[in-house]
């Protein structure tokens, strides 16, 4: 019951604040809320899922949405009960990273993106196929992903650039934002102009060594394979928009408690994230 009341409060209080001040930043004791007037779903950090219908109730345009300034954490595409409890406890802070190899239907009220499946194939030693990615886009591309990861190659700069040239235009034809997966040896100059999101991939050492570089040079940055509390804070402090990690519900209570602590502390505003510019 206490959890339900908390969710209701998180839905109502921001809306009341926005009624009084819909075009300016709204600062409460622990959160900052904003209204973004845009066509369709917002492509910036922290769409507040449970208040998606608030703007129309407030007389705002249907394209407006309520934003929450904090990094989105994507625990893979977990639809399990324990993960669902976290979605309810921390509205607007979690999302789903879908994969064509596990074609679950995206939920329209949940922030979601689509990975290309290449890392999973590389990890399992199997040959990657483009078929699941394109089949998923044909079925669910109109569901509004925050971005789609254009095919890349793990720790391979040249092949990643080749695959961008092969696939980016085709994926863009589905009307979805493109994410460019950066790999070992890349610099900001390698990121194509058409990429709306930089997905920090590559080897583990490359990822953490260069994270600040990507966040300093690009407004929208997603970080792959983030499965520890320390790394959550590293992404948070760098200003990343989102991160993913499939290990939170596989490492027992100790690992999961790190995710919960991060969500509690960052949601309470005790350690504000580097603010990103809204356009």
C-alpha positions as CSV (number, residue, x, y, z in Angstrom):
1,X,0.0,0.0,0.0
2,X,2.8,2.4,0.9
3,X,4.4,1.7,-2.5
4,X,1.2,2.4,-4.3
5,X,0.7,5.7,-2.5
6,X,4.2,6.7,-3.4
7,X,3.6,6.0,-7.1
8,X,0.3,8.0,-7.0
9,X,2.1,10.9,-5.3
10,X,4.8,10.9,-8.0
11,X,2.1,11.1,-10.6
12,X,0.1,13.9,-9.1
13,X,2.6,16.3,-7.5
14,X,4.6,17.1,-10.7
15,X,1.3,17.7,-12.6
16,X,0.2,20.2,-9.9
17,X,3.5,22.0,-10.2
18,X,3.3,22.1,-13.9
19,X,-0.2,23.6,-13.8
20,X,1.3,26.6,-12.1
21,X,4.5,26.9,-14.2
22,X,4.3,25.0,-17.4
23,X,7.1,26.7,-19.4
24,X,9.8,27.0,-16.8
25,X,11.9,24.6,-14.8
26,X,10.0,23.3,-11.7
27,X,12.1,22.8,-8.6
28,X,10.7,20.8,-5.7
29,X,12.4,19.7,-2.6
30,X,14.1,16.8,-4.3
31,X,13.2,16.8,-8.0
32,X,13.1,19.0,-11.1
33,X,10.4,18.6,-13.6
34,X,9.9,20.2,-17.0
35,X,7.4,20.3,-19.8
36,X,8.9,19.7,-23.2
37,X,6.7,20.7,-26.2
38,X,7.5,18.4,-29.0
39,X,5.9,16.3,-31.8
40,X,5.7,12.7,-30.7
41,X,7.8,11.1,-27.9
42,X,10.6,13.1,-26.4
43,X,14.1,12.1,-27.4
44,X,15.8,13.4,-24.2
45,X,16.7,12.0,-20.9
46,X,14.2,10.7,-18.5
47,X,10.7,10.5,-19.9
48,X,8.4,10.2,-16.9
49,X,6.4,7.1,-17.9
50,X,3.5,7.3,-15.4
51,X,2.7,10.9,-16.2
52,X,2.5,10.4,-20.0
53,X,-1.1,11.4,-20.1
54,X,-0.8,14.4,-17.7
55,X,-0.1,17.1,-20.4
56,X,-3.5,16.5,-22.2
57,X,-5.2,16.7,-18.8
58,X,-3.5,20.0,-18.2
59,X,-4.6,21.5,-21.5
60,X,-1.1,21.2,-23.1
61,X,-0.6,19.9,-26.6
62,X,-0.7,16.2,-27.1
63,X,3.0,16.2,-28.0
64,X,4.1,17.6,-24.6
65,X,5.5,15.2,-22.1
66,X,6.9,15.4,-18.5
67,X,10.6,14.9,-18.1
68,X,12.6,13.8,-15.1
69,X,16.3,14.7,-14.9
70,X,18.1,11.4,-14.2
71,X,19.7,8.5,-16.0
72,X,17.5,5.7,-17.3
73,X,18.7,2.2,-16.3
74,X,17.7,-0.6,-18.7
75,X,18.0,-4.1,-17.0
76,X,17.9,-5.8,-20.4
77,X,14.3,-6.6,-21.3
78,X,13.3,-8.2,-18.1
79,X,9.5,-8.5,-17.7
80,X,9.8,-10.5,-14.4
81,X,8.0,-9.8,-11.2
82,X,11.0,-8.4,-9.2
83,X,11.9,-6.1,-12.1
84,X,8.3,-5.0,-12.3
85,X,8.4,-4.0,-8.7
86,X,11.3,-1.7,-9.4
87,X,9.5,-0.1,-12.3
88,X,6.6,0.7,-9.9
89,X,8.8,1.9,-7.1
90,X,10.9,4.2,-9.4
91,X,8.7,5.5,-12.1
92,X,10.5,7.2,-14.9
93,X,13.9,5.7,-14.0
94,X,13.9,2.3,-15.8
95,X,13.5,1.1,-19.3
96,X,13.7,-1.9,-21.6
97,X,16.5,-2.6,-24.1
98,X,14.9,-5.0,-26.6
99,X,16.7,-7.4,-28.9
100,X,15.4,-9.0,-32.1
101,X,16.5,-12.4,-30.8
102,X,14.1,-12.1,-27.9
103,X,11.1,-10.4,-29.6
104,X,8.9,-9.3,-26.7
105,X,6.3,-6.7,-27.5
106,X,7.4,-3.2,-26.4
107,X,5.1,-1.7,-23.9
108,X,4.0,1.8,-25.0
109,X,4.2,3.3,-21.5
110,X,7.8,2.2,-21.0
111,X,11.0,3.9,-22.2
112,X,12.6,1.5,-24.6
113,X,15.3,1.1,-27.3
114,X,16.4,-1.7,-29.6
115,X,19.8,-3.3,-29.7
116,X,21.1,-5.1,-32.8
117,X,22.1,-8.4,-31.1
118,X,25.7,-8.3,-32.3
119,X,27.3,-8.4,-28.9
120,X,25.3,-11.4,-27.8
121,X,26.3,-13.3,-31.0
122,X,29.9,-12.4,-30.4
123,X,29.8,-13.5,-26.8
124,X,28.2,-16.8,-27.6
125,X,30.6,-17.4,-30.6
126,X,27.7,-17.6,-33.1
127,X,27.3,-15.8,-36.4
128,X,25.2,-12.7,-36.3
129,X,22.2,-12.4,-38.6
130,X,20.5,-9.2,-39.5
131,X,17.1,-11.0,-39.9
132,X,15.9,-10.7,-36.2
133,X,16.7,-7.0,-36.2
134,X,14.8,-6.1,-39.3
135,X,11.9,-8.4,-38.4
136,X,11.6,-6.6,-35.1
137,X,11.6,-3.2,-36.8
138,X,8.9,-4.4,-39.2
139,X,6.7,-5.5,-36.4
140,X,7.4,-2.8,-33.8
141,X,9.2,0.1,-35.4
142,X,6.1,2.2,-35.2
143,X,6.0,1.7,-31.4
144,X,8.4,4.6,-30.9
145,X,11.8,3.4,-29.7
146,X,14.1,6.0,-28.2
147,X,16.8,4.7,-30.6
148,X,18.0,1.7,-32.6
149,X,21.6,0.5,-32.5
150,X,22.9,0.3,-36.0
151,X,24.9,-2.9,-36.6
152,X,28.5,-2.6,-35.4
153,X,31.4,-5.0,-34.8
154,X,32.8,-5.6,-31.3
155,X,36.1,-3.7,-30.8
156,X,36.5,-3.3,-34.6
157,X,36.5,0.3,-35.8
158,X,36.7,-0.3,-39.5
159,X,34.0,-3.0,-39.7
160,X,31.7,-0.9,-37.5
161,X,32.0,2.0,-40.0
162,X,31.4,-0.3,-42.9
163,X,28.2,-1.7,-41.3
164,X,27.0,1.8,-40.6
165,X,27.3,2.6,-44.3
166,X,25.4,-0.6,-45.1
167,X,22.6,-0.4,-42.5
168,X,22.0,3.2,-41.3
169,X,20.0,4.4,-44.2
170,X,17.8,1.3,-44.3
171,X,17.1,1.5,-40.5
172,X,16.4,5.2,-40.8
173,X,13.7,4.4,-43.3
174,X,11.6,3.0,-40.5
175,X,11.5,6.5,-39.0
176,X,13.5,5.6,-35.9
177,X,16.5,7.5,-34.3
178,X,19.9,6.0,-35.0
179,X,22.5,5.0,-32.4
180,X,26.1,4.7,-33.4
181,X,28.0,2.1,-31.3
182,X,31.6,3.4,-30.7
183,X,34.4,0.9,-30.7
184,X,38.1,0.7,-29.7
185,X,40.2,3.2,-31.6
186,X,37.4,5.6,-32.3
187,X,37.3,9.3,-31.6
188,X,34.4,11.8,-31.7
189,X,35.3,12.5,-35.3
190,X,34.2,9.0,-36.3
191,X,30.6,9.5,-35.2
192,X,28.3,10.1,-38.2
193,X,26.3,13.3,-38.3
194,X,23.1,11.2,-38.7
195,X,23.6,9.5,-35.4
196,X,21.3,10.9,-32.7
197,X,22.7,8.7,-29.9
198,X,26.3,7.5,-29.1
199,X,26.2,4.0,-27.7
200,X,29.5,3.4,-25.8
201,X,30.5,-0.2,-26.6
202,X,33.9,-1.6,-27.3
203,X,36.2,-3.4,-24.9
204,X,35.7,-2.9,-21.2
205,X,38.9,-0.9,-20.8
206,X,38.0,1.3,-23.8
207,X,34.5,2.0,-22.5
208,X,35.5,3.3,-19.1
209,X,38.6,5.1,-20.3
210,X,36.7,7.1,-22.9
211,X,33.3,7.5,-21.3
212,X,33.8,11.2,-20.4
213,X,35.0,12.0,-23.9
214,X,31.7,10.8,-25.4
215,X,29.6,12.6,-22.7
216,X,31.5,15.8,-23.1
217,X,31.1,15.8,-26.9
218,X,27.5,14.5,-27.4
219,X,24.2,15.3,-25.8
220,X,22.8,11.8,-25.9
221,X,25.0,8.9,-24.7
222,X,24.0,5.4,-23.8
223,X,26.5,3.0,-22.0
224,X,26.4,-0.7,-22.6
225,X,27.1,-3.5,-20.0
226,X,26.8,-1.6,-16.8
227,X,26.3,-4.1,-13.9
228,X,27.8,-2.6,-10.8
229,X,26.8,0.2,-8.5
230,X,30.2,1.9,-9.0
231,X,29.8,1.9,-12.7
232,X,26.2,3.3,-12.5
233,X,27.6,6.3,-10.6
234,X,30.4,6.6,-13.1
235,X,27.9,6.9,-15.9
236,X,25.6,9.2,-13.9
237,X,28.4,11.6,-13.0
238,X,29.6,11.7,-16.6
239,X,26.1,12.7,-17.7
240,X,25.0,9.6,-19.7
241,X,21.3,9.6,-20.7
242,X,20.9,5.8,-20.2
243,X,22.8,2.6,-19.6
244,X,21.9,-1.1,-19.8
245,X,23.0,-4.2,-17.9
246,X,21.5,-7.7,-17.8
247,X,23.3,-8.8,-14.7
248,X,21.2,-7.1,-12.0
249,X,18.8,-10.0,-11.5
250,X,21.5,-12.7,-11.9
251,X,23.9,-11.7,-9.2
252,X,21.8,-12.2,-6.1
253,X,20.7,-9.7,-3.5
254,X,24.1,-8.1,-3.2
255,X,24.2,-6.9,-6.8
256,X,20.6,-6.0,-6.9
257,X,20.9,-3.9,-3.8
258,X,23.5,-1.8,-5.6
259,X,20.9,-0.9,-8.3
260,X,18.3,-0.1,-5.7
261,X,20.7,2.2,-3.7
262,X,21.6,4.0,-6.9
263,X,17.9,4.6,-7.8
264,X,17.0,5.7,-4.3
265,X,19.9,8.2,-4.0
266,X,19.7,9.6,-7.5
267,X,15.9,9.9,-7.5
268,X,16.0,11.8,-4.2
269,X,18.4,14.3,-5.8
270,X,21.1,13.7,-3.2
271,X,23.7,13.5,-6.0
272,X,22.4,15.6,-9.0
273,X,23.4,14.5,-12.5
274,X,25.2,16.7,-14.9
275,X,22.3,18.5,-16.5
276,X,21.7,18.0,-20.3
277,X,20.5,20.8,-22.5
278,X,17.0,20.5,-23.7
279,X,16.3,21.8,-27.2
